[in-house]
Amino acid sequence: MGHHVARAVARRWRRRLGAVATLTLASLGGCAAPAPIGQGGYELVFADNFDGTSVGPVWSGVPYVRSLPPTVAGGLLTLRTSAANGYEWGYLASTGPRVDGEPSYPFVSAWQEGYVEARLRFSNHRWARPAFWMFSQAKTEAWPGEDCSRLNAEWDIMENGIEMGDGSRAANNWAVSVIHRNTTDNTTDGYCGIGDQQRVVTTPYWGVDLSGWHTWAGRWTAGELCTYLDDALVHCTPTYDTTAQPMHLVFTIGYLNNCAGCGPRPAEMDMQVDWVRVWQRP
């Protein structure tokens, strides 16, 4: 696609996205800021209630994952992973569609700092690896190449089940958050020849089924990243030097690579999302 065609497509999609955003935010016009940021001067800048019959144009999969198509019904977004797609992730990101031009994602919704929250549930199984996270838009734009003008930031607000990687800390009882300084691109020397650093925080929740309906949230400031569960602070972690860059939202549901003593993989697992919101200071 020529650049002039890509720009014309971008203009059309921006008009569509603007209409969607206006309708969505209008429907939440009476929505007050959540308790953790209620007096902080935050304003709602993005929201989706998944009230239609399909995902809006702000959402898209990625070219390197063979995700099953998401479904929207009854006010819920559903992502699935199953034997039908080789047990690969169910994946949805706020990148908008990829186009043949520059930029490759001209309709992306990405943010730097703010408060992001989503009400969701996921399959209660030891094989489950659900995640609600934010990822470097610069890296996504550069795929399959590298953009070494900035390293590859990632913030896993919730990536339950991933610690230990063997099912011993199941997603329904252990809340896991991970901050990456330079997420690997699975090459031997790391993205742009620099290895990753991570800060992992794991919090046990005995007697609480984390796979049920909960609101997971993250507050991102210049100096720290804080995770919340149902408006209650779980923990705060210092940012990396690479964190200060626009990131888009991602929802995923997948299987662990290994799950010792967990029995066979279930034929299907899912994640459902009731709503998602992004708040920022003007």
C-alpha positions as CSV (number, residue, x, y, z in Angstrom):
1,M,0.0,0.0,0.0
2,G,1.4,3.4,-1.0
3,H,2.0,6.0,1.8
4,H,-0.8,8.3,0.4
5,V,-3.2,5.4,0.4
6,A,-2.2,4.5,4.0
7,R,-2.7,8.0,5.1
8,A,-6.2,8.1,3.6
9,V,-7.0,4.8,5.3
10,A,-5.7,6.2,8.5
11,R,-8.0,9.2,8.3
12,R,-11.0,7.0,7.7
13,W,-10.2,4.8,10.6
14,R,-9.5,7.8,12.9
15,R,-12.9,9.1,12.2
16,R,-14.4,5.7,13.0
17,L,-12.3,5.4,16.2
18,G,-13.4,8.9,17.2
19,A,-17.0,7.9,16.9
20,V,-16.5,4.7,18.8
21,A,-14.7,6.5,21.6
22,T,-17.3,9.2,21.8
23,L,-20.1,6.7,22.1
24,T,-18.3,4.6,24.6
25,L,-17.2,7.5,26.9
26,A,-20.6,9.1,26.7
27,S,-22.2,5.8,27.9
28,L,-19.8,6.1,30.9
29,G,-20.4,9.8,31.4
30,G,-21.6,9.4,35.0
31,C,-18.7,7.1,35.9
32,A,-16.6,8.6,38.8
33,A,-12.9,7.9,39.1
34,P,-12.1,4.7,41.0
35,A,-11.1,4.9,44.6
36,P,-7.3,4.7,44.2
37,I,-7.2,7.8,42.0
38,G,-10.5,9.4,43.0
39,Q,-8.9,12.7,44.2
40,G,-6.0,12.7,41.9
41,G,-7.4,14.8,39.0
42,Y,-7.7,11.8,36.6
43,E,-10.0,11.9,33.6
44,L,-11.4,9.0,31.6
45,V,-9.7,8.9,28.2
46,F,-10.6,5.4,27.0
47,A,-13.3,2.9,27.7
48,D,-14.9,-0.2,26.2
49,N,-18.0,-2.0,27.7
50,F,-18.1,-4.6,24.9
51,D,-21.8,-4.0,24.4
52,G,-21.9,-4.8,20.6
53,T,-21.7,-8.1,18.7
54,S,-18.0,-7.8,17.7
55,V,-14.8,-6.1,18.9
56,G,-14.4,-2.5,17.9
57,P,-11.8,-1.2,15.4
58,V,-9.5,-0.2,18.2
59,W,-8.8,-3.9,18.9
60,S,-6.7,-6.4,16.9
61,G,-4.7,-9.6,17.2
62,V,-1.0,-9.7,16.3
63,P,0.7,-11.4,13.3
64,Y,2.9,-13.7,15.3
65,V,0.1,-15.5,17.2
66,R,-2.5,-17.7,15.6
67,S,-5.3,-16.6,18.0
68,L,-8.8,-17.8,17.7
69,P,-11.2,-14.9,16.8
70,P,-12.5,-13.1,19.9
71,T,-16.3,-13.0,20.4
72,V,-18.5,-10.4,22.0
73,A,-22.0,-11.3,23.3
74,G,-24.1,-10.3,26.3
75,G,-21.7,-7.4,27.2
76,L,-18.7,-9.6,27.5
77,L,-15.5,-10.1,25.4
78,T,-14.4,-13.7,25.3
79,L,-10.9,-14.9,24.3
80,R,-10.2,-18.6,23.9
81,T,-7.3,-20.9,23.5
82,S,-7.7,-24.5,22.7
83,A,-6.4,-27.6,20.8
84,A,-8.1,-26.1,17.8
85,N,-5.3,-23.4,17.5
86,G,-2.5,-25.6,18.8
87,Y,-2.9,-24.3,22.3
88,E,-1.6,-20.9,21.3
89,W,-2.6,-17.7,23.2
90,G,-5.9,-16.0,22.9
91,Y,-4.7,-12.5,22.3
92,L,-6.2,-9.1,21.8
93,A,-4.5,-5.7,21.8
94,S,-5.4,-2.0,21.5
95,T,-3.2,-1.6,18.4
96,G,-6.0,-1.4,15.8
97,P,-5.3,-3.3,12.6
98,R,-1.9,-3.6,11.0
99,V,-1.6,-2.0,7.5
100,D,0.9,-2.3,4.7
101,G,2.5,1.1,5.2
102,E,4.3,3.4,7.6
103,P,3.3,3.5,10.4
104,S,2.1,-0.2,10.4
105,Y,-0.3,0.6,13.3
106,P,-1.7,4.1,12.5
107,F,-4.8,3.6,14.7
108,V,-3.2,2.4,17.9
109,S,-4.5,3.4,21.3
110,A,-1.4,3.7,23.5
111,W,-0.6,5.7,26.7
112,Q,2.3,6.8,28.9
113,E,1.4,6.9,32.6
114,G,-2.1,6.8,34.0
115,Y,-4.5,4.3,35.6
116,V,-5.7,1.3,33.6
117,E,-8.4,-1.1,34.9
118,A,-10.4,-4.1,33.7
119,R,-13.0,-6.3,35.2
120,L,-12.3,-9.9,34.1
121,R,-12.4,-13.6,34.9
122,F,-10.5,-16.6,33.5
123,S,-10.6,-20.4,33.5
124,N,-9.9,-21.9,36.9
125,H,-7.3,-24.5,36.0
126,R,-3.7,-25.1,37.0
127,W,-2.7,-24.9,33.4
128,A,-4.0,-21.4,33.0
129,R,-1.8,-18.4,32.2
130,P,-4.1,-15.3,32.0
131,A,-2.6,-11.8,31.6
132,F,-3.7,-8.2,31.5
133,W,-0.7,-6.1,30.4
134,M,0.9,-3.2,28.6
135,F,3.5,-3.5,25.9
136,S,5.9,-1.1,24.0
137,Q,4.2,0.3,20.9
138,A,7.6,1.1,19.4
139,K,8.5,-2.6,19.5
140,T,5.1,-3.6,18.1
141,E,5.5,-1.1,15.3
142,A,9.1,-2.3,14.5
143,W,8.1,-6.0,14.3
144,P,9.6,-8.2,12.9
145,G,12.6,-5.8,13.0
146,E,14.1,-3.8,15.9
147,D,13.8,-0.2,16.9
148,C,16.9,0.4,19.0
149,S,16.1,4.0,19.6
150,R,14.3,2.7,22.7
151,L,14.4,-0.7,24.4
152,N,11.4,-2.9,24.8
153,A,9.3,-2.1,27.8
154,E,6.5,-4.3,29.2
155,W,4.3,-4.2,32.3
156,D,2.4,-7.3,33.2
157,I,-0.2,-5.8,35.6
158,M,-1.5,-9.3,36.1
159,E,0.2,-12.5,34.7
160,N,-1.0,-15.1,37.1
161,G,0.4,-18.6,37.0
162,I,3.7,-17.6,35.3
163,E,6.0,-17.7,38.4
164,M,7.8,-21.0,38.6
165,G,6.2,-21.9,35.3
166,D,5.2,-25.4,36.5
167,G,1.7,-24.9,37.9
168,S,2.9,-24.9,41.5
169,R,1.6,-21.3,42.0
170,A,-1.7,-21.5,40.3
171,A,-3.4,-18.5,38.7
172,N,-6.5,-18.7,40.9
173,N,-4.5,-18.2,44.2
174,W,-1.3,-16.3,43.3
175,A,-1.3,-12.7,41.9
176,V,1.8,-12.1,39.8
177,S,3.0,-8.8,38.3
178,V,6.1,-8.5,36.2
179,I,8.0,-5.4,35.0
180,H,10.5,-5.9,32.1
181,R,13.3,-3.5,31.2
182,N,13.8,-5.0,27.8
183,T,11.5,-7.9,27.0
184,T,13.3,-10.6,25.0
185,D,12.7,-11.1,21.3
186,N,13.9,-14.7,21.7
187,T,17.2,-14.1,20.1
188,T,20.4,-15.3,21.8
189,D,21.6,-11.8,22.6
190,G,18.3,-10.2,23.5
191,Y,16.4,-7.3,21.9
192,C,18.9,-4.9,20.3
193,G,21.7,-7.0,21.8
194,I,20.7,-6.2,25.3
195,G,19.3,-8.8,27.8
196,D,16.2,-8.3,29.8
197,Q,15.9,-7.4,33.5
198,Q,12.7,-8.1,35.4
199,R,11.0,-7.2,38.7
200,V,8.6,-10.0,39.7
201,V,6.2,-9.6,42.6
202,T,4.0,-12.5,43.7
203,T,1.2,-12.2,46.2
204,P,-0.7,-15.2,47.6
205,Y,-4.5,-15.0,48.0
206,W,-5.6,-17.9,50.1
207,G,-9.4,-18.3,50.3
208,V,-9.9,-15.9,47.4
209,D,-10.6,-17.3,43.9
210,L,-8.7,-15.0,41.6
211,S,-10.2,-16.7,38.6
212,G,-13.6,-15.2,39.3
213,W,-14.8,-11.8,38.5
214,H,-12.4,-9.2,39.8
215,T,-11.2,-5.7,38.8
216,W,-7.5,-5.7,38.1
217,A,-5.8,-2.3,37.8
218,G,-2.4,-0.6,37.5
219,R,-1.4,3.0,38.4
220,W,1.6,4.2,36.4
221,T,3.6,7.3,37.4
222,A,7.0,8.5,36.5
223,G,8.6,6.7,39.4
224,E,6.5,3.6,40.2
225,L,4.1,1.0,38.9
226,C,1.4,-0.1,41.4
227,T,-1.0,-3.0,41.1
228,Y,-4.5,-3.1,42.5
229,L,-7.1,-5.8,43.0
230,D,-10.7,-4.7,43.5
231,D,-9.4,-1.2,44.3
232,A,-7.1,-2.4,47.0
233,L,-3.3,-1.9,46.7
234,V,-1.4,-5.1,46.1
235,H,2.1,-3.6,45.7
236,C,4.2,-0.8,44.1
237,T,7.5,-1.3,42.2
238,P,10.0,1.2,40.9
239,T,10.0,1.9,37.1
240,Y,12.9,1.1,34.9
241,D,14.6,3.8,32.7
242,T,12.9,2.2,29.7
243,T,9.4,2.4,31.2
244,A,8.8,6.0,30.0
245,Q,7.3,5.2,26.6
246,P,3.9,4.7,25.1
247,M,2.4,1.2,25.6
248,H,-0.8,-0.4,24.4
249,L,-3.1,-2.7,26.3
250,V,-3.2,-6.4,25.9
251,F,-5.4,-9.2,27.1
252,T,-4.2,-12.8,26.8
253,I,-5.1,-16.3,27.9
254,G,-2.8,-19.2,27.4
255,Y,-1.5,-22.5,28.7
256,L,1.7,-22.8,30.8
257,N,4.6,-24.4,29.0
258,N,4.8,-27.1,31.7
259,C,2.5,-28.0,34.6
260,A,3.9,-30.8,36.8
261,G,1.3,-33.1,38.3
262,C,-1.5,-31.1,36.7
263,G,-2.9,-33.9,34.5
264,P,-3.6,-33.4,30.8
265,R,-4.2,-29.9,29.3
266,P,-7.9,-29.0,29.2
267,A,-9.2,-28.9,25.7
268,E,-10.1,-25.2,26.0
269,M,-9.6,-22.3,28.3
270,D,-11.0,-18.7,28.2
271,M,-10.8,-15.2,29.5
272,Q,-13.9,-12.9,29.7
273,V,-13.7,-9.2,30.0
274,D,-16.7,-7.1,31.2
275,W,-15.1,-3.7,30.6
276,V,-11.8,-1.8,30.4
277,R,-10.9,1.8,31.2
278,V,-8.0,4.1,31.0
279,W,-7.6,7.3,33.1
280,Q,-5.0,10.0,32.8
281,R,-4.2,13.4,34.3
282,P,-4.8,16.3,31.8
